[in-house]
Amino acid sequence: MIAKLKYDGHLISVSTIFDTPAHYHFTPVVEIRRGESTGVLNTILTHHISILQEKAIELGFKLGREWIDKQLLESQG
């Protein structure tokens, strides 16, 4: 499952992978693109885990939005 969110001119795509061999925890994998571009600007991997896939996806969107906000702030400075 890949969840997508448009945010401030970017597209955040979040998928999840199992963090343990027992397939018990999910961790998000985040890809960020500019607009509708197929090229990935950044991929975010984290050690944060969640028992619920939905929570891992929410975390992925949060990480993606934070990265975009930081990039936009740096480009203005």
ZADOKOL-698122 format. One record per residue (C-alpha): residue number from 1; residue in three letters; z, y, x. Coordinates in steps of 0.2 Angstrom, whole numbers. Example, Ala and Ser with C-alpha at 12.3 -4.5 7.8 and 13.67 -1.06 7.14 Angstrom:
2
1,Ala,39,-22,62
2,Ser,36,-5,68
This chain:
77
1,Met,0,0,0
2,Ile,-5,17,6
3,Ala,3,33,-2
4,Lys,-6,49,0
5,Leu,0,67,-2
6,Lys,-10,84,0
7,Tyr,1,97,9
8,Asp,-4,114,15
9,Gly,-22,110,19
10,His,-18,93,26
11,Leu,-18,75,20
12,Ile,-2,64,24
13,Ser,-5,45,22
14,Val,10,34,23
15,Ser,10,15,24
16,Thr,25,4,28
17,Ile,28,-11,39
18,Phe,42,-23,40
19,Asp,54,-19,53
20,Thr,62,-36,55
21,Pro,55,-54,56
22,Ala,64,-58,40
23,His,54,-45,31
24,Tyr,69,-37,25
25,His,68,-18,30
26,Phe,53,-6,29
27,Thr,49,8,41
28,Pro,36,21,37
29,Val,19,24,47
30,Val,13,41,45
31,Glu,-5,48,48
32,Ile,-9,66,46
33,Arg,-27,73,44
34,Arg,-33,91,42
35,Gly,-41,93,24
36,Glu,-53,78,20
37,Ser,-56,74,38
38,Thr,-57,56,44
39,Gly,-50,60,61
40,Val,-31,58,63
41,Leu,-22,73,70
42,Asn,-6,64,73
43,Thr,3,47,69
44,Ile,21,47,67
45,Leu,32,31,70
46,Thr,50,31,68
47,His,65,19,70
48,His,72,24,53
49,Ile,72,9,41
50,Ser,75,7,22
51,Ile,78,-8,11
52,Leu,67,0,-2
53,Gln,48,3,1
54,Glu,49,18,-10
55,Lys,62,26,1
56,Ala,52,23,17
57,Ile,37,31,9
58,Glu,48,46,4
59,Leu,54,47,22
60,Gly,36,46,29
61,Phe,31,61,18
62,Lys,46,71,24
63,Leu,42,68,42
64,Gly,24,72,39
65,Arg,28,89,30
66,Glu,40,93,44
67,Trp,27,90,57
68,Ile,14,101,48
69,Asp,26,115,46
70,Lys,30,115,64
71,Gln,12,115,69
72,Leu,8,129,58
73,Leu,23,139,64
74,Glu,18,137,82
75,Ser,0,142,79
76,Gln,6,158,71
77,Gly,18,162,86
